[in-house]
Amino acid sequence: MQIKKKDDIGLILDNFSSYAKWDPSGQKLYLVFADNKRGGQWTLMNYNDERFSVHGRGTDYLDEKEAFFEERNSVVSFLWNNRAALKAAVDPSE
């Protein structure tokens, strides 16, 4: 999967269930990918009501709580800024 434009990220979000795992206790889909800036990992979550949130953790940090995105464009922008790690998570063969 190539991520050359923000529309490519939109396709990933539209097909999130194809890339994500299901958390039965939290009733959400989730995808884990590297947090290259802080040296840890991001967990992107999608709830049944189509809301997306993100939570970060690493050896030296732990976000206090997950941050919910108000708009789809905000999720896309966040993922665009982390596109190399996202690409590695959704297409591990590359």
PDB file with one MODEL, atoms N, CA, C and O in Angstrom:
MODEL        1
ATOM      1  N   MET A   1       0.840  -1.179   0.000  1.00  0.00           N
ATOM      2  CA  MET A   1       0.000   0.000   0.000  1.00  0.00           C
ATOM      3  C   MET A   1       0.882   1.238   0.000  1.00  0.00           C
ATOM      4  O   MET A   1       1.784   1.372   0.828  1.00  0.00           O
ATOM      5  N   GLN A   2       0.622   2.116  -0.910  1.00  0.00           N
ATOM      6  CA  GLN A   2       1.360   3.368  -0.977  1.00  0.00           C
ATOM      7  C   GLN A   2       0.560   4.468  -0.298  1.00  0.00           C
ATOM      8  O   GLN A   2      -0.667   4.505  -0.390  1.00  0.00           O
ATOM      9  N   ILE A   3       1.252   5.346   0.371  1.00  0.00           N
ATOM     10  CA  ILE A   3       0.624   6.517   0.978  1.00  0.00           C
ATOM     11  C   ILE A   3       1.331   7.728   0.407  1.00  0.00           C
ATOM     12  O   ILE A   3       2.307   8.222   0.972  1.00  0.00           O
ATOM     13  N   LYS A   4       0.825   8.197  -0.721  1.00  0.00           N
ATOM     14  CA  LYS A   4       1.445   9.330  -1.406  1.00  0.00           C
ATOM     15  C   LYS A   4       0.625  10.612  -1.276  1.00  0.00           C
ATOM     16  O   LYS A   4       1.111  11.705  -1.569  1.00  0.00           O
ATOM     17  N   LYS A   5      -0.629  10.465  -0.833  1.00  0.00           N
ATOM     18  CA  LYS A   5      -1.489  11.637  -0.650  1.00  0.00           C
ATOM     19  C   LYS A   5      -2.474  11.332   0.464  1.00  0.00           C
ATOM     20  O   LYS A   5      -2.672  10.178   0.844  1.00  0.00           O
ATOM     21  N   LYS A   6      -3.081  12.377   0.973  1.00  0.00           N
ATOM     22  CA  LYS A   6      -3.995  12.221   2.096  1.00  0.00           C
ATOM     23  C   LYS A   6      -5.207  11.357   1.747  1.00  0.00           C
ATOM     24  O   LYS A   6      -5.796  10.737   2.632  1.00  0.00           O
ATOM     25  N   ASP A   7      -5.579  11.310   0.491  1.00  0.00           N
ATOM     26  CA  ASP A   7      -6.690  10.444   0.082  1.00  0.00           C
ATOM     27  C   ASP A   7      -6.369   8.972   0.347  1.00  0.00           C
ATOM     28  O   ASP A   7      -7.271   8.180   0.617  1.00  0.00           O
ATOM     29  N   ASP A   8      -5.092   8.606   0.271  1.00  0.00           N
ATOM     30  CA  ASP A   8      -4.688   7.226   0.565  1.00  0.00           C
ATOM     31  C   ASP A   8      -4.961   6.896   2.034  1.00  0.00           C
ATOM     32  O   ASP A   8      -5.338   5.771   2.364  1.00  0.00           O
ATOM     33  N   ILE A   9      -4.772   7.864   2.893  1.00  0.00           N
ATOM     34  CA  ILE A   9      -5.069   7.671   4.310  1.00  0.00           C
ATOM     35  C   ILE A   9      -6.575   7.539   4.506  1.00  0.00           C
ATOM     36  O   ILE A   9      -7.036   6.748   5.330  1.00  0.00           O
ATOM     37  N   GLY A  10      -7.333   8.316   3.748  1.00  0.00           N
ATOM     38  CA  GLY A  10      -8.788   8.194   3.807  1.00  0.00           C
ATOM     39  C   GLY A  10      -9.255   6.792   3.458  1.00  0.00           C
ATOM     40  O   GLY A  10     -10.203   6.284   4.055  1.00  0.00           O
ATOM     41  N   LEU A  11      -8.595   6.168   2.497  1.00  0.00           N
ATOM     42  CA  LEU A  11      -8.945   4.788   2.126  1.00  0.00           C
ATOM     43  C   LEU A  11      -8.644   3.818   3.268  1.00  0.00           C
ATOM     44  O   LEU A  11      -9.396   2.870   3.497  1.00  0.00           O
ATOM     45  N   ILE A  12      -7.566   4.052   3.968  1.00  0.00           N
ATOM     46  CA  ILE A  12      -7.241   3.214   5.124  1.00  0.00           C
ATOM     47  C   ILE A  12      -8.321   3.371   6.196  1.00  0.00           C
ATOM     48  O   ILE A  12      -8.769   2.384   6.778  1.00  0.00           O
ATOM     49  N   LEU A  13      -8.735   4.608   6.453  1.00  0.00           N
ATOM     50  CA  LEU A  13      -9.782   4.837   7.447  1.00  0.00           C
ATOM     51  C   LEU A  13     -11.102   4.210   7.015  1.00  0.00           C
ATOM     52  O   LEU A  13     -11.824   3.647   7.838  1.00  0.00           O
ATOM     53  N   ASP A  14     -11.415   4.306   5.730  1.00  0.00           N
ATOM     54  CA  ASP A  14     -12.664   3.725   5.220  1.00  0.00           C
ATOM     55  C   ASP A  14     -12.674   2.204   5.344  1.00  0.00           C
ATOM     56  O   ASP A  14     -13.737   1.594   5.461  1.00  0.00           O
ATOM     57  N   ASN A  15     -11.500   1.599   5.319  1.00  0.00           N
ATOM     58  CA  ASN A  15     -11.368   0.138   5.407  1.00  0.00           C
ATOM     59  C   ASN A  15     -10.624  -0.263   6.677  1.00  0.00           C
ATOM     60  O   ASN A  15      -9.884  -1.246   6.684  1.00  0.00           O
ATOM     61  N   PHE A  16     -10.818   0.487   7.731  1.00  0.00           N
ATOM     62  CA  PHE A  16     -10.069   0.301   8.974  1.00  0.00           C
ATOM     63  C   PHE A  16     -10.166  -1.126   9.505  1.00  0.00           C
ATOM     64  O   PHE A  16      -9.186  -1.660  10.026  1.00  0.00           O
ATOM     65  N   SER A  17     -11.321  -1.738   9.380  1.00  0.00           N
ATOM     66  CA  SER A  17     -11.506  -3.093   9.912  1.00  0.00           C
ATOM     67  C   SER A  17     -10.612  -4.114   9.200  1.00  0.00           C
ATOM     68  O   SER A  17     -10.347  -5.185   9.746  1.00  0.00           O
ATOM     69  N   SER A  18     -10.150  -3.795   8.002  1.00  0.00           N
ATOM     70  CA  SER A  18      -9.247  -4.700   7.279  1.00  0.00           C
ATOM     71  C   SER A  18      -7.836  -4.693   7.861  1.00  0.00           C
ATOM     72  O   SER A  18      -7.087  -5.655   7.691  1.00  0.00           O
ATOM     73  N   TYR A  19      -7.477  -3.619   8.542  1.00  0.00           N
ATOM     74  CA  TYR A  19      -6.118  -3.461   9.070  1.00  0.00           C
ATOM     75  C   TYR A  19      -6.053  -3.618  10.583  1.00  0.00           C
ATOM     76  O   TYR A  19      -5.000  -3.937  11.136  1.00  0.00           O
ATOM     77  N   ALA A  20      -7.173  -3.395  11.245  1.00  0.00           N
ATOM     78  CA  ALA A  20      -7.202  -3.327  12.701  1.00  0.00           C
ATOM     79  C   ALA A  20      -7.609  -4.653  13.340  1.00  0.00           C
ATOM     80  O   ALA A  20      -8.123  -5.562  12.688  1.00  0.00           O
ATOM     81  N   LYS A  21      -7.355  -4.717  14.632  1.00  0.00           N
ATOM     82  CA  LYS A  21      -7.793  -5.857  15.444  1.00  0.00           C
ATOM     83  C   LYS A  21      -8.980  -5.404  16.281  1.00  0.00           C
ATOM     84  O   LYS A  21      -9.170  -4.213  16.529  1.00  0.00           O
ATOM     85  N   TRP A  22      -9.774  -6.379  16.710  1.00  0.00           N
ATOM     86  CA  TRP A  22     -10.967  -6.095  17.511  1.00  0.00           C
ATOM     87  C   TRP A  22     -10.657  -6.271  18.991  1.00  0.00           C
ATOM     88  O   TRP A  22     -10.065  -7.272  19.396  1.00  0.00           O
ATOM     89  N   ASP A  23     -11.059  -5.294  19.792  1.00  0.00           N
ATOM     90  CA  ASP A  23     -10.956  -5.368  21.249  1.00  0.00           C
ATOM     91  C   ASP A  23     -12.354  -5.607  21.798  1.00  0.00           C
ATOM     92  O   ASP A  23     -13.142  -4.666  21.890  1.00  0.00           O
ATOM     93  N   PRO A  24     -12.686  -6.853  22.168  1.00  0.00           N
ATOM     94  CA  PRO A  24     -14.045  -7.143  22.620  1.00  0.00           C
ATOM     95  C   PRO A  24     -14.414  -6.453  23.935  1.00  0.00           C
ATOM     96  O   PRO A  24     -15.572  -6.085  24.130  1.00  0.00           O
ATOM     97  N   SER A  25     -13.458  -6.274  24.828  1.00  0.00           N
ATOM     98  CA  SER A  25     -13.791  -5.630  26.099  1.00  0.00           C
ATOM     99  C   SER A  25     -14.061  -4.136  25.921  1.00  0.00           C
ATOM    100  O   SER A  25     -14.941  -3.576  26.574  1.00  0.00           O
ATOM    101  N   GLY A  26     -13.303  -3.500  25.039  1.00  0.00           N
ATOM    102  CA  GLY A  26     -13.501  -2.069  24.790  1.00  0.00           C
ATOM    103  C   GLY A  26     -14.477  -1.781  23.668  1.00  0.00           C
ATOM    104  O   GLY A  26     -14.841  -0.628  23.437  1.00  0.00           O
ATOM    105  N   GLN A  27     -14.905  -2.829  22.967  1.00  0.00           N
ATOM    106  CA  GLN A  27     -15.845  -2.689  21.857  1.00  0.00           C
ATOM    107  C   GLN A  27     -15.338  -1.685  20.821  1.00  0.00           C
ATOM    108  O   GLN A  27     -16.037  -0.748  20.435  1.00  0.00           O
ATOM    109  N   LYS A  28     -14.083  -1.916  20.381  1.00  0.00           N
ATOM    110  CA  LYS A  28     -13.485  -1.007  19.410  1.00  0.00           C
ATOM    111  C   LYS A  28     -12.461  -1.756  18.569  1.00  0.00           C
ATOM    112  O   LYS A  28     -11.942  -2.799  18.967  1.00  0.00           O
ATOM    113  N   LEU A  29     -12.188  -1.196  17.400  1.00  0.00           N
ATOM    114  CA  LEU A  29     -11.096  -1.664  16.556  1.00  0.00           C
ATOM    115  C   LEU A  29      -9.858  -0.859  16.913  1.00  0.00           C
ATOM    116  O   LEU A  29      -9.962   0.308  17.290  1.00  0.00           O
ATOM    117  N   TYR A  30      -8.684  -1.475  16.798  1.00  0.00           N
ATOM    118  CA  TYR A  30      -7.473  -0.729  17.112  1.00  0.00           C
ATOM    119  C   TYR A  30      -6.321  -1.161  16.209  1.00  0.00           C
ATOM    120  O   TYR A  30      -6.249  -2.304  15.758  1.00  0.00           O
ATOM    121  N   LEU A  31      -5.436  -0.220  15.965  1.00  0.00           N
ATOM    122  CA  LEU A  31      -4.243  -0.442  15.156  1.00  0.00           C
ATOM    123  C   LEU A  31      -3.065   0.191  15.885  1.00  0.00           C
ATOM    124  O   LEU A  31      -3.113   1.362  16.261  1.00  0.00           O
ATOM    125  N   VAL A  32      -2.017  -0.586  16.081  1.00  0.00           N
ATOM    126  CA  VAL A  32      -0.816  -0.107  16.780  1.00  0.00           C
ATOM    127  C   VAL A  32       0.275   0.150  15.743  1.00  0.00           C
ATOM    128  O   VAL A  32       0.513  -0.674  14.860  1.00  0.00           O
ATOM    129  N   PHE A  33       0.936   1.307  15.862  1.00  0.00           N
ATOM    130  CA  PHE A  33       2.060   1.621  14.986  1.00  0.00           C
ATOM    131  C   PHE A  33       3.065   2.470  15.752  1.00  0.00           C
ATOM    132  O   PHE A  33       2.755   3.012  16.813  1.00  0.00           O
ATOM    133  N   ALA A  34       4.250   2.576  15.213  1.00  0.00           N
ATOM    134  CA  ALA A  34       5.357   3.246  15.904  1.00  0.00           C
ATOM    135  C   ALA A  34       5.113   4.742  16.073  1.00  0.00           C
ATOM    136  O   ALA A  34       4.562   5.407  15.196  1.00  0.00           O
ATOM    137  N   ASP A  35       5.532   5.239  17.208  1.00  0.00           N
ATOM    138  CA  ASP A  35       5.592   6.677  17.477  1.00  0.00           C
ATOM    139  C   ASP A  35       7.063   7.053  17.314  1.00  0.00           C
ATOM    140  O   ASP A  35       7.824   7.056  18.282  1.00  0.00           O
ATOM    141  N   ASN A  36       7.444   7.363  16.102  1.00  0.00           N
ATOM    142  CA  ASN A  36       8.851   7.612  15.795  1.00  0.00           C
ATOM    143  C   ASN A  36       9.411   8.869  16.451  1.00  0.00           C
ATOM    144  O   ASN A  36      10.620   8.974  16.655  1.00  0.00           O
ATOM    145  N   LYS A  37       8.544   9.820  16.783  1.00  0.00           N
ATOM    146  CA  LYS A  37       9.029  11.060  17.387  1.00  0.00           C
ATOM    147  C   LYS A  37       9.384  10.868  18.854  1.00  0.00           C
ATOM    148  O   LYS A  37      10.346  11.459  19.344  1.00  0.00           O
ATOM    149  N   ARG A  38       8.608  10.040  19.561  1.00  0.00           N
ATOM    150  CA  ARG A  38       8.832   9.859  20.996  1.00  0.00           C
ATOM    151  C   ARG A  38       9.437   8.495  21.337  1.00  0.00           C
ATOM    152  O   ARG A  38       9.735   8.218  22.499  1.00  0.00           O
ATOM    153  N   GLY A  39       9.615   7.651  20.326  1.00  0.00           N
ATOM    154  CA  GLY A  39      10.251   6.366  20.563  1.00  0.00           C
ATOM    155  C   GLY A  39       9.369   5.345  21.256  1.00  0.00           C
ATOM    156  O   GLY A  39       9.845   4.570  22.086  1.00  0.00           O
ATOM    157  N   GLY A  40       8.118   5.340  20.927  1.00  0.00           N
ATOM    158  CA  GLY A  40       7.189   4.384  21.529  1.00  0.00           C
ATOM    159  C   GLY A  40       6.207   3.883  20.493  1.00  0.00           C
ATOM    160  O   GLY A  40       6.588   3.538  19.375  1.00  0.00           O
ATOM    161  N   GLN A  41       4.940   3.845  20.872  1.00  0.00           N
ATOM    162  CA  GLN A  41       3.922   3.393  19.930  1.00  0.00           C
ATOM    163  C   GLN A  41       2.621   4.180  20.103  1.00  0.00           C
ATOM    164  O   GLN A  41       2.289   4.649  21.191  1.00  0.00           O
ATOM    165  N   TRP A  42       1.919   4.301  19.014  1.00  0.00           N
ATOM    166  CA  TRP A  42       0.579   4.876  18.982  1.00  0.00           C
ATOM    167  C   TRP A  42      -0.422   3.736  18.866  1.00  0.00           C
ATOM    168  O   TRP A  42      -0.147   2.719  18.228  1.00  0.00           O
ATOM    169  N   THR A  43      -1.571   3.909  19.480  1.00  0.00           N
ATOM    170  CA  THR A  43      -2.698   3.025  19.248  1.00  0.00           C
ATOM    171  C   THR A  43      -3.834   3.899  18.736  1.00  0.00           C
ATOM    172  O   THR A  43      -4.320   4.785  19.438  1.00  0.00           O
ATOM    173  N   LEU A  44      -4.250   3.635  17.494  1.00  0.00           N
ATOM    174  CA  LEU A  44      -5.373   4.344  16.891  1.00  0.00           C
ATOM    175  C   LEU A  44      -6.602   3.469  17.084  1.00  0.00           C
ATOM    176  O   LEU A  44      -6.583   2.287  16.743  1.00  0.00           O
ATOM    177  N   MET A  45      -7.666   4.040  17.628  1.00  0.00           N
ATOM    178  CA  MET A  45      -8.872   3.285  17.929  1.00  0.00           C
ATOM    179  C   MET A  45     -10.072   3.853  17.189  1.00  0.00           C
ATOM    180  O   MET A  45     -10.169   5.057  16.955  1.00  0.00           O
ATOM    181  N   ASN A  46     -10.982   2.962  16.828  1.00  0.00           N
ATOM    182  CA  ASN A  46     -12.213   3.328  16.129  1.00  0.00           C
ATOM    183  C   ASN A  46     -13.378   2.646  16.836  1.00  0.00           C
ATOM    184  O   ASN A  46     -13.424   1.421  16.948  1.00  0.00           O
ATOM    185  N   TYR A  47     -14.310   3.452  17.306  1.00  0.00           N
ATOM    186  CA  TYR A  47     -15.476   2.954  18.027  1.00  0.00           C
ATOM    187  C   TYR A  47     -16.652   2.736  17.077  1.00  0.00           C
ATOM    188  O   TYR A  47     -16.636   3.192  15.933  1.00  0.00           O
ATOM    189  N   ASN A  48     -17.661   2.038  17.565  1.00  0.00           N
ATOM    190  CA  ASN A  48     -18.836   1.730  16.739  1.00  0.00           C
ATOM    191  C   ASN A  48     -19.535   2.980  16.210  1.00  0.00           C
ATOM    192  O   ASN A  48     -20.167   2.934  15.155  1.00  0.00           O
ATOM    193  N   ASP A  49     -19.429   4.081  16.922  1.00  0.00           N
ATOM    194  CA  ASP A  49     -20.075   5.319  16.473  1.00  0.00           C
ATOM    195  C   ASP A  49     -19.189   6.103  15.495  1.00  0.00           C
ATOM    196  O   ASP A  49     -19.438   7.277  15.217  1.00  0.00           O
ATOM    197  N   GLU A  50     -18.150   5.428  14.980  1.00  0.00           N
ATOM    198  CA  GLU A  50     -17.234   5.987  13.972  1.00  0.00           C
ATOM    199  C   GLU A  50     -16.264   7.035  14.513  1.00  0.00           C
ATOM    200  O   GLU A  50     -15.578   7.696  13.733  1.00  0.00           O
ATOM    201  N   ARG A  51     -16.197   7.195  15.835  1.00  0.00           N
ATOM    202  CA  ARG A  51     -15.210   8.116  16.408  1.00  0.00           C
ATOM    203  C   ARG A  51     -13.844   7.456  16.411  1.00  0.00           C
ATOM    204  O   ARG A  51     -13.724   6.252  16.635  1.00  0.00           O
ATOM    205  N   PHE A  52     -12.812   8.259  16.159  1.00  0.00           N
ATOM    206  CA  PHE A  52     -11.434   7.800  16.237  1.00  0.00           C
ATOM    207  C   PHE A  52     -10.750   8.490  17.414  1.00  0.00           C
ATOM    208  O   PHE A  52     -11.032   9.645  17.732  1.00  0.00           O
ATOM    209  N   SER A  53      -9.849   7.752  18.045  1.00  0.00           N
ATOM    210  CA  SER A  53      -9.032   8.324  19.108  1.00  0.00           C
ATOM    211  C   SER A  53      -7.627   7.741  18.987  1.00  0.00           C
ATOM    212  O   SER A  53      -7.391   6.790  18.243  1.00  0.00           O
ATOM    213  N   VAL A  54      -6.704   8.334  19.736  1.00  0.00           N
ATOM    214  CA  VAL A  54      -5.320   7.872  19.716  1.00  0.00           C
ATOM    215  C   VAL A  54      -4.766   7.921  21.136  1.00  0.00           C
ATOM    216  O   VAL A  54      -5.148   8.763  21.949  1.00  0.00           O
ATOM    217  N   HIS A  55      -3.862   6.999  21.402  1.00  0.00           N
ATOM    218  CA  HIS A  55      -3.197   6.951  22.698  1.00  0.00           C
ATOM    219  C   HIS A  55      -1.743   6.559  22.456  1.00  0.00           C
ATOM    220  O   HIS A  55      -1.463   5.681  21.640  1.00  0.00           O
ATOM    221  N   GLY A  56      -0.822   7.206  23.159  1.00  0.00           N
ATOM    222  CA  GLY A  56       0.599   6.914  22.992  1.00  0.00           C
ATOM    223  C   GLY A  56       1.225   6.385  24.264  1.00  0.00           C
ATOM    224  O   GLY A  56       0.847   6.754  25.376  1.00  0.00           O
ATOM    225  N   ARG A  57       2.200   5.505  24.063  1.00  0.00           N
ATOM    226  CA  ARG A  57       2.966   4.992  25.208  1.00  0.00           C
ATOM    227  C   ARG A  57       4.350   4.585  24.753  1.00  0.00           C
ATOM    228  O   ARG A  57       4.561   4.182  23.609  1.00  0.00           O
ATOM    229  N   GLY A  58       5.277   4.700  25.666  1.00  0.00           N
ATOM    230  CA  GLY A  58       6.649   4.309  25.383  1.00  0.00           C
ATOM    231  C   GLY A  58       7.379   4.030  26.678  1.00  0.00           C
ATOM    232  O   GLY A  58       6.773   4.036  27.749  1.00  0.00           O
ATOM    233  N   THR A  59       8.663   3.790  26.591  1.00  0.00           N
ATOM    234  CA  THR A  59       9.458   3.482  27.768  1.00  0.00           C
ATOM    235  C   THR A  59       9.461   4.644  28.752  1.00  0.00           C
ATOM    236  O   THR A  59       9.396   4.441  29.965  1.00  0.00           O
ATOM    237  N   ASP A  60       9.537   5.866  28.222  1.00  0.00           N
ATOM    238  CA  ASP A  60       9.657   7.044  29.077  1.00  0.00           C
ATOM    239  C   ASP A  60       8.399   7.900  29.147  1.00  0.00           C
ATOM    240  O   ASP A  60       8.436   8.991  29.715  1.00  0.00           O
ATOM    241  N   TYR A  61       7.310   7.444  28.598  1.00  0.00           N
ATOM    242  CA  TYR A  61       6.087   8.242  28.627  1.00  0.00           C
ATOM    243  C   TYR A  61       4.851   7.356  28.508  1.00  0.00           C
ATOM    244  O   TYR A  61       4.917   6.229  28.016  1.00  0.00           O
ATOM    245  N   LEU A  62       3.728   7.891  28.968  1.00  0.00           N
ATOM    246  CA  LEU A  62       2.433   7.243  28.846  1.00  0.00           C
ATOM    247  C   LEU A  62       1.394   8.351  28.821  1.00  0.00           C
ATOM    248  O   LEU A  62       1.222   9.066  29.809  1.00  0.00           O
ATOM    249  N   ASP A  63       0.697   8.498  27.695  1.00  0.00           N
ATOM    250  CA  ASP A  63      -0.352   9.509  27.636  1.00  0.00           C
ATOM    251  C   ASP A  63      -1.389   9.202  28.713  1.00  0.00           C
ATOM    252  O   ASP A  63      -1.767   8.048  28.918  1.00  0.00           O
ATOM    253  N   GLU A  64      -1.837  10.243  29.388  1.00  0.00           N
ATOM    254  CA  GLU A  64      -2.772  10.065  30.496  1.00  0.00           C
ATOM    255  C   GLU A  64      -4.063   9.393  30.048  1.00  0.00           C
ATOM    256  O   GLU A  64      -4.588   8.522  30.742  1.00  0.00           O
ATOM    257  N   LYS A  65      -4.569   9.794  28.901  1.00  0.00           N
ATOM    258  CA  LYS A  65      -5.802   9.193  28.382  1.00  0.00           C
ATOM    259  C   LYS A  65      -5.803   9.311  26.867  1.00  0.00           C
ATOM    260  O   LYS A  65      -4.990  10.034  26.291  1.00  0.00           O
ATOM    261  N   GLU A  66      -6.713   8.603  26.231  1.00  0.00           N
ATOM    262  CA  GLU A  66      -6.774   8.683  24.779  1.00  0.00           C
ATOM    263  C   GLU A  66      -7.356  10.034  24.365  1.00  0.00           C
ATOM    264  O   GLU A  66      -8.200  10.601  25.060  1.00  0.00           O
ATOM    265  N   ALA A  67      -6.896  10.533  23.234  1.00  0.00           N
ATOM    266  CA  ALA A  67      -7.352  11.815  22.699  1.00  0.00           C
ATOM    267  C   ALA A  67      -8.298  11.527  21.532  1.00  0.00           C
ATOM    268  O   ALA A  67      -7.933  10.825  20.589  1.00  0.00           O
ATOM    269  N   PHE A  68      -9.495  12.064  21.602  1.00  0.00           N
ATOM    270  CA  PHE A  68     -10.479  11.863  20.547  1.00  0.00           C
ATOM    271  C   PHE A  68     -10.347  12.949  19.487  1.00  0.00           C
ATOM    272  O   PHE A  68     -10.128  14.118  19.804  1.00  0.00           O
ATOM    273  N   PHE A  69     -10.482  12.554  18.244  1.00  0.00           N
ATOM    274  CA  PHE A  69     -10.451  13.497  17.126  1.00  0.00           C
ATOM    275  C   PHE A  69     -11.865  14.009  16.891  1.00  0.00           C
ATOM    276  O   PHE A  69     -12.816  13.230  16.826  1.00  0.00           O
ATOM    277  N   GLU A  70     -11.992  15.312  16.766  1.00  0.00           N
ATOM    278  CA  GLU A  70     -13.302  15.925  16.550  1.00  0.00           C
ATOM    279  C   GLU A  70     -13.784  15.758  15.110  1.00  0.00           C
ATOM    280  O   GLU A  70     -14.980  15.608  14.859  1.00  0.00           O
ATOM    281  N   GLU A  71     -12.847  15.785  14.177  1.00  0.00           N
ATOM    282  CA  GLU A  71     -13.197  15.728  12.752  1.00  0.00           C
ATOM    283  C   GLU A  71     -12.314  14.717  12.040  1.00  0.00           C
ATOM    284  O   GLU A  71     -11.200  14.424  12.474  1.00  0.00           O
ATOM    285  N   ARG A  72     -12.827  14.196  10.952  1.00  0.00           N
ATOM    286  CA  ARG A  72     -12.068  13.235  10.157  1.00  0.00           C
ATOM    287  C   ARG A  72     -10.769  13.851   9.646  1.00  0.00           C
ATOM    288  O   ARG A  72      -9.741  13.175   9.602  1.00  0.00           O
ATOM    289  N   ASN A  73     -10.803  15.130   9.259  1.00  0.00           N
ATOM    290  CA  ASN A  73      -9.584  15.784   8.761  1.00  0.00           C
ATOM    291  C   ASN A  73      -8.469  15.786   9.800  1.00  0.00           C
ATOM    292  O   ASN A  73      -7.291  15.735   9.447  1.00  0.00           O
ATOM    293  N   SER A  74      -8.832  15.845  11.069  1.00  0.00           N
ATOM    294  CA  SER A  74      -7.826  15.817  12.134  1.00  0.00           C
ATOM    295  C   SER A  74      -7.152  14.449  12.217  1.00  0.00           C
ATOM    296  O   SER A  74      -5.942  14.365  12.428  1.00  0.00           O
ATOM    297  N   VAL A  75      -7.929  13.379  12.052  1.00  0.00           N
ATOM    298  CA  VAL A  75      -7.358  12.026  12.042  1.00  0.00           C
ATOM    299  C   VAL A  75      -6.421  11.885  10.849  1.00  0.00           C
ATOM    300  O   VAL A  75      -5.309  11.373  10.976  1.00  0.00           O
ATOM    301  N   VAL A  76      -6.880  12.342   9.696  1.00  0.00           N
ATOM    302  CA  VAL A  76      -6.077  12.241   8.472  1.00  0.00           C
ATOM    303  C   VAL A  76      -4.770  13.009   8.638  1.00  0.00           C
ATOM    304  O   VAL A  76      -3.711  12.503   8.268  1.00  0.00           O
ATOM    305  N   SER A  77      -4.824  14.208   9.180  1.00  0.00           N
ATOM    306  CA  SER A  77      -3.608  15.014   9.376  1.00  0.00           C
ATOM    307  C   SER A  77      -2.643  14.333  10.341  1.00  0.00           C
ATOM    308  O   SER A  77      -1.436  14.305  10.100  1.00  0.00           O
ATOM    309  N   PHE A  78      -3.176  13.782  11.436  1.00  0.00           N
ATOM    310  CA  PHE A  78      -2.337  13.061  12.388  1.00  0.00           C
ATOM    311  C   PHE A  78      -1.645  11.886  11.703  1.00  0.00           C
ATOM    312  O   PHE A  78      -0.440  11.693  11.865  1.00  0.00           O
ATOM    313  N   LEU A  79      -2.400  11.107  10.944  1.00  0.00           N
ATOM    314  CA  LEU A  79      -1.824   9.945  10.266  1.00  0.00           C
ATOM    315  C   LEU A  79      -0.868  10.360   9.152  1.00  0.00           C
ATOM    316  O   LEU A  79       0.117   9.666   8.898  1.00  0.00           O
ATOM    317  N   TRP A  80      -1.138  11.467   8.492  1.00  0.00           N
ATOM    318  CA  TRP A  80      -0.226  11.976   7.465  1.00  0.00           C
ATOM    319  C   TRP A  80       1.138  12.290   8.089  1.00  0.00           C
ATOM    320  O   TRP A  80       2.180  11.996   7.503  1.00  0.00           O
ATOM    321  N   ASN A  81       1.117  12.890   9.285  1.00  0.00           N
ATOM    322  CA  ASN A  81       2.367  13.217   9.973  1.00  0.00           C
ATOM    323  C   ASN A  81       3.105  11.973  10.457  1.00  0.00           C
ATOM    324  O   ASN A  81       4.292  12.037  10.779  1.00  0.00           O
ATOM    325  N   ASN A  82       2.409  10.853  10.509  1.00  0.00           N
ATOM    326  CA  ASN A  82       2.998   9.580  10.951  1.00  0.00           C
ATOM    327  C   ASN A  82       2.887   8.518   9.865  1.00  0.00           C
ATOM    328  O   ASN A  82       2.786   7.328  10.161  1.00  0.00           O
ATOM    329  N   ARG A  83       2.907   8.951   8.605  1.00  0.00           N
ATOM    330  CA  ARG A  83       2.607   8.038   7.493  1.00  0.00           C
ATOM    331  C   ARG A  83       3.614   6.908   7.310  1.00  0.00           C
ATOM    332  O   ARG A  83       3.229   5.814   6.897  1.00  0.00           O
ATOM    333  N   ALA A  84       4.890   7.140   7.607  1.00  0.00           N
ATOM    334  CA  ALA A  84       5.870   6.060   7.452  1.00  0.00           C
ATOM    335  C   ALA A  84       5.558   4.915   8.421  1.00  0.00           C
ATOM    336  O   ALA A  84       5.603   3.746   8.037  1.00  0.00           O
ATOM    337  N   ALA A  85       5.247   5.248   9.663  1.00  0.00           N
ATOM    338  CA  ALA A  85       4.918   4.226  10.656  1.00  0.00           C
ATOM    339  C   ALA A  85       3.580   3.571  10.329  1.00  0.00           C
ATOM    340  O   ALA A  85       3.421   2.362  10.492  1.00  0.00           O
ATOM    341  N   LEU A  86       2.620   4.369   9.868  1.00  0.00           N
ATOM    342  CA  LEU A  86       1.327   3.813   9.463  1.00  0.00           C
ATOM    343  C   LEU A  86       1.496   2.824   8.327  1.00  0.00           C
ATOM    344  O   LEU A  86       0.917   1.738   8.344  1.00  0.00           O
ATOM    345  N   LYS A  87       2.293   3.203   7.341  1.00  0.00           N
ATOM    346  CA  LYS A  87       2.530   2.329   6.194  1.00  0.00           C
ATOM    347  C   LYS A  87       3.134   1.010   6.640  1.00  0.00           C
ATOM    348  O   LYS A  87       2.734  -0.049   6.156  1.00  0.00           O
ATOM    349  N   ALA A  88       4.086   1.060   7.551  1.00  0.00           N
ATOM    350  CA  ALA A  88       4.719  -0.165   8.058  1.00  0.00           C
ATOM    351  C   ALA A  88       3.703  -1.049   8.783  1.00  0.00           C
ATOM    352  O   ALA A  88       3.806  -2.275   8.749  1.00  0.00           O
ATOM    353  N   ALA A  89       2.736  -0.431   9.432  1.00  0.00           N
ATOM    354  CA  ALA A  89       1.738  -1.204  10.187  1.00  0.00           C
ATOM    355  C   ALA A  89       0.690  -1.843   9.270  1.00  0.00           C
ATOM    356  O   ALA A  89       0.250  -2.965   9.519  1.00  0.00           O
ATOM    357  N   VAL A  90       0.295  -1.137   8.220  1.00  0.00           N
ATOM    358  CA  VAL A  90      -0.766  -1.673   7.361  1.00  0.00           C
ATOM    359  C   VAL A  90      -0.207  -2.536   6.232  1.00  0.00           C
ATOM    360  O   VAL A  90      -0.946  -3.302   5.612  1.00  0.00           O
ATOM    361  N   ASP A  91       1.082  -2.417   5.965  1.00  0.00           N
ATOM    362  CA  ASP A  91       1.714  -3.213   4.905  1.00  0.00           C
ATOM    363  C   ASP A  91       3.063  -3.700   5.409  1.00  0.00           C
ATOM    364  O   ASP A  91       4.100  -3.224   4.947  1.00  0.00           O
ATOM    365  N   PRO A  92       3.067  -4.645   6.355  1.00  0.00           N
ATOM    366  CA  PRO A  92       4.325  -5.075   6.962  1.00  0.00           C
ATOM    367  C   PRO A  92       5.286  -5.777   6.011  1.00  0.00           C
ATOM    368  O   PRO A  92       6.442  -6.003   6.368  1.00  0.00           O
ATOM    369  N   SER A  93       4.841  -6.123   4.825  1.00  0.00           N
ATOM    370  CA  SER A  93       5.733  -6.820   3.876  1.00  0.00           C
ATOM    371  C   SER A  93       6.759  -5.877   3.250  1.00  0.00           C
ATOM    372  O   SER A  93       7.732  -6.330   2.646  1.00  0.00           O
ATOM    373  N   GLU A  94       6.548  -4.585   3.391  1.00  0.00           N
ATOM    374  CA  GLU A  94       7.488  -3.621   2.789  1.00  0.00           C
ATOM    375  C   GLU A  94       8.481  -3.105   3.779  1.00  0.00           C
ATOM    376  O   GLU A  94       9.335  -2.290   3.429  1.00  0.00           O
TER     377      GLU A  94
ENDMDL
END
